[in-house]
């Protein structure tokens, strides 16, 4: 995680935005009176929102945790995918 003050961010915004998007960095922008913000990429934001949605629904969370427990107990099956006919 990077931290930068608002003046430094303003002077070097392109470089910092590239670090956030290209290097998957999270950046804290420090401001007066502790009114800080966090900068993340759109990809990271979308992933975060998806996790909030999935984990925020008890039925989804319980299903995921049961699936994880089954996998850890070795209760899974391996399937071979059939090739699609592309000559149609």
One Martini backbone bead per residue (centre of mass of N, CA, C, O) as a GRO file, in nm:
protein
   88
    1UNK     BB    1   0.097   0.036   0.022
    2UNK     BB    2   0.034   0.365  -0.047
    3UNK     BB    3   0.152   0.703   0.035
    4UNK     BB    4   0.004   1.033  -0.026
    5UNK     BB    5  -0.015   1.349  -0.081
    6UNK     BB    6  -0.207   1.575  -0.245
    7UNK     BB    7   0.022   1.735  -0.378
    8UNK     BB    8   0.181   1.498  -0.498
    9UNK     BB    9  -0.049   1.388  -0.663
   10UNK     BB   10  -0.101   1.636  -0.839
   11UNK     BB   11   0.201   1.637  -0.961
   12UNK     BB   12   0.168   1.284  -1.012
   13UNK     BB   13  -0.095   1.141  -1.121
   14UNK     BB   14  -0.017   0.947  -1.349
   15UNK     BB   15   0.185   0.772  -1.195
   16UNK     BB   16  -0.018   0.682  -0.973
   17UNK     BB   17  -0.232   0.558  -1.156
   18UNK     BB   18  -0.040   0.346  -1.277
   19UNK     BB   19   0.021   0.200  -1.011
   20UNK     BB   20  -0.270   0.118  -0.949
   21UNK     BB   21  -0.323  -0.038  -1.224
   22UNK     BB   22  -0.046  -0.195  -1.297
   23UNK     BB   23   0.039  -0.277  -0.971
   24UNK     BB   24  -0.202  -0.309  -0.769
   25UNK     BB   25  -0.234  -0.056  -0.599
   26UNK     BB   26  -0.285   0.101  -0.293
   27UNK     BB   27  -0.400   0.438  -0.209
   28UNK     BB   28  -0.318   0.690   0.016
   29UNK     BB   29  -0.469   1.006   0.066
   30UNK     BB   30  -0.346   1.270   0.230
   31UNK     BB   31  -0.514   1.497   0.458
   32UNK     BB   32  -0.648   1.724   0.614
   33UNK     BB   33  -0.805   1.630   0.901
   34UNK     BB   34  -0.821   1.323   0.817
   35UNK     BB   35  -0.934   1.330   0.492
   36UNK     BB   36  -0.897   1.057   0.364
   37UNK     BB   37  -0.814   0.850   0.083
   38UNK     BB   38  -0.886   0.586  -0.154
   39UNK     BB   39  -0.699   0.426  -0.419
   40UNK     BB   40  -0.840   0.232  -0.684
   41UNK     BB   41  -0.913   0.023  -0.907
   42UNK     BB   42  -1.171  -0.086  -1.089
   43UNK     BB   43  -1.109  -0.385  -1.058
   44UNK     BB   44  -1.090  -0.382  -0.747
   45UNK     BB   45  -1.370  -0.268  -0.696
   46UNK     BB   46  -1.538  -0.489  -0.835
   47UNK     BB   47  -1.432  -0.716  -0.655
   48UNK     BB   48  -1.527  -0.599  -0.387
   49UNK     BB   49  -1.833  -0.584  -0.456
   50UNK     BB   50  -1.869  -0.885  -0.509
   51UNK     BB   51  -1.786  -0.977  -0.224
   52UNK     BB   52  -2.000  -0.822  -0.070
   53UNK     BB   53  -2.241  -0.959  -0.201
   54UNK     BB   54  -2.177  -1.257  -0.143
   55UNK     BB   55  -2.112  -1.222   0.173
   56UNK     BB   56  -2.396  -1.066   0.240
   57UNK     BB   57  -2.521  -1.347   0.174
   58UNK     BB   58  -2.593  -1.611   0.361
   59UNK     BB   59  -2.645  -1.828   0.147
   60UNK     BB   60  -2.386  -1.785  -0.013
   61UNK     BB   61  -2.187  -1.822   0.217
   62UNK     BB   62  -2.271  -2.107   0.301
   63UNK     BB   63  -2.218  -2.240   0.026
   64UNK     BB   64  -1.916  -2.170   0.010
   65UNK     BB   65  -1.828  -2.308   0.277
   66UNK     BB   66  -1.923  -2.591   0.196
   67UNK     BB   67  -1.754  -2.618  -0.058
   68UNK     BB   68  -1.483  -2.586   0.084
   69UNK     BB   69  -1.513  -2.828   0.275
   70UNK     BB   70  -1.538  -3.041   0.055
   71UNK     BB   71  -1.264  -2.993  -0.073
   72UNK     BB   72  -1.095  -3.047   0.190
   73UNK     BB   73  -1.226  -3.354   0.201
   74UNK     BB   74  -1.234  -3.458  -0.113
   75UNK     BB   75  -1.531  -3.370  -0.229
   76UNK     BB   76  -1.477  -3.441  -0.558
   77UNK     BB   77  -1.493  -3.390  -0.918
   78UNK     BB   78  -1.369  -3.498  -1.231
   79UNK     BB   79  -1.398  -3.344  -1.554
   80UNK     BB   80  -1.448  -3.376  -1.895
   81UNK     BB   81  -1.444  -3.182  -2.166
   82UNK     BB   82  -1.614  -3.129  -2.440
   83UNK     BB   83  -1.586  -3.079  -2.763
   84UNK     BB   84  -1.662  -2.854  -2.989
   85UNK     BB   85  -1.836  -2.811  -3.281
   86UNK     BB   86  -1.701  -2.595  -3.549
   87UNK     BB   87  -1.867  -2.704  -3.833
   88UNK     BB   88  -2.159  -2.539  -3.839
   0.00000   0.00000   0.00000
